[in-house]
Amino acid sequence: MTAPDRSDLVSELRELIVRAAPDSVQAAPVLRCRADEPLDAVIPFSSVIVLGTIVAVEEHFGVRITRAVLSRALEGGVTLAKLAAMVEELTGADRGPGRP
Protein backbone atom coordinates (compact mmCIF):
# COMPACT_ATOMS: atom_id res chain seq x y z
CA MET A 1 0.00 0.00 0.00
CA THR A 2 1.41 3.40 -0.95
CA ALA A 3 1.22 6.52 1.16
CA PRO A 4 -1.49 8.99 0.19
CA ASP A 5 -0.43 11.92 -2.00
CA ARG A 6 -0.56 14.93 0.27
CA SER A 7 1.66 17.20 -1.83
CA ASP A 8 -1.01 19.88 -2.33
CA LEU A 9 -1.82 19.89 1.37
CA VAL A 10 1.87 20.02 2.30
CA SER A 11 2.28 23.04 -0.01
CA GLU A 12 -0.62 24.78 1.74
CA LEU A 13 0.93 24.03 5.13
CA ARG A 14 4.30 25.42 4.01
CA GLU A 15 2.66 28.72 3.09
CA LEU A 16 0.60 28.81 6.28
CA ILE A 17 3.67 28.29 8.46
CA VAL A 18 5.60 31.07 6.74
CA ARG A 19 2.64 33.48 6.96
CA ALA A 20 2.02 32.57 10.62
CA ALA A 21 5.63 33.03 11.69
CA PRO A 22 6.56 36.28 13.41
CA ASP A 23 9.62 36.40 11.11
CA SER A 24 8.79 35.04 7.66
CA VAL A 25 12.45 35.17 6.57
CA GLN A 26 13.42 32.91 9.46
CA ALA A 27 10.60 30.49 8.55
CA ALA A 28 11.28 30.53 4.78
CA PRO A 29 13.40 27.32 4.75
CA VAL A 30 10.16 25.39 5.37
CA LEU A 31 9.26 26.20 1.76
CA ARG A 32 12.05 23.92 0.49
CA CYS A 33 12.46 21.12 3.04
CA ARG A 34 11.38 17.50 2.57
CA ALA A 35 7.90 16.72 3.86
CA ASP A 36 9.31 14.13 6.28
CA GLU A 37 12.16 16.31 7.58
CA PRO A 38 11.77 17.33 11.24
CA LEU A 39 10.82 21.00 11.24
CA ASP A 40 12.98 21.62 14.31
CA ALA A 41 16.00 20.94 12.07
CA VAL A 42 14.77 23.35 9.39
CA ILE A 43 13.48 26.38 11.28
CA PRO A 44 13.49 27.51 14.90
CA PHE A 45 10.09 25.95 15.64
CA SER A 46 9.45 28.08 18.71
CA SER A 47 6.26 28.15 20.73
CA VAL A 48 5.28 31.35 18.91
CA ILE A 49 5.57 29.64 15.52
CA VAL A 50 3.71 26.57 16.82
CA LEU A 51 0.88 28.71 18.16
CA GLY A 52 0.71 30.74 14.95
CA THR A 53 0.63 27.54 12.90
CA ILE A 54 -2.16 26.06 15.04
CA VAL A 55 -4.28 29.21 14.70
CA ALA A 56 -3.61 29.41 10.95
CA VAL A 57 -4.53 25.74 10.40
CA GLU A 58 -7.70 26.09 12.47
CA GLU A 59 -8.80 29.19 10.56
CA HIS A 60 -7.77 27.98 7.08
CA PHE A 61 -9.27 24.49 7.33
CA GLY A 62 -12.13 25.24 9.73
CA VAL A 63 -11.00 22.66 12.29
CA ARG A 64 -10.31 22.62 16.01
CA ILE A 65 -6.98 21.22 17.11
CA THR A 66 -7.31 19.50 20.46
CA ARG A 67 -4.48 18.69 22.82
CA ALA A 68 -4.80 14.97 21.98
CA VAL A 69 -4.62 15.56 18.22
CA LEU A 70 -1.68 17.94 18.61
CA SER A 71 0.17 15.47 20.85
CA ARG A 72 -0.14 12.77 18.19
CA ALA A 73 1.07 15.15 15.46
CA LEU A 74 4.07 16.29 17.50
CA GLU A 75 5.08 12.83 18.77
CA GLY A 76 8.61 12.05 17.65
CA GLY A 77 9.05 15.48 16.08
CA VAL A 78 6.78 17.52 13.88
CA THR A 79 7.02 17.23 10.10
CA LEU A 80 4.95 18.60 7.25
CA ALA A 81 3.79 15.05 6.51
CA LYS A 82 2.50 14.64 10.08
CA LEU A 83 0.75 18.01 9.95
CA ALA A 84 -0.88 17.04 6.65
CA ALA A 85 -2.09 13.74 8.15
CA MET A 86 -3.48 15.67 11.14
CA VAL A 87 -5.40 18.03 8.84
CA GLU A 88 -6.81 15.11 6.88
CA GLU A 89 -7.85 13.42 10.12
CA LEU A 90 -9.59 16.57 11.35
CA THR A 91 -11.32 17.41 8.07
CA GLY A 92 -12.18 13.80 7.28
CA ALA A 93 -11.06 14.57 3.75
CA ASP A 94 -8.94 12.79 1.22
CA ARG A 95 -7.20 15.77 -0.34
CA GLY A 96 -5.43 13.88 -3.10
CA PRO A 97 -4.77 15.15 -6.64
CA GLY A 98 -7.72 16.99 -8.13
CA ARG A 99 -9.45 17.48 -4.77
CA PRO A 100 -9.81 20.82 -3.02
PyMOL commands that set and color helices and strands:
alter all, ss='L'
color gray80, all
select helices_A, chain A and resi 7-20+24-31+39-42+47-61+67-74+80-91
alter helices_A, ss='H'
color red, helices_A
deselect
rebuild
show_as cartoon
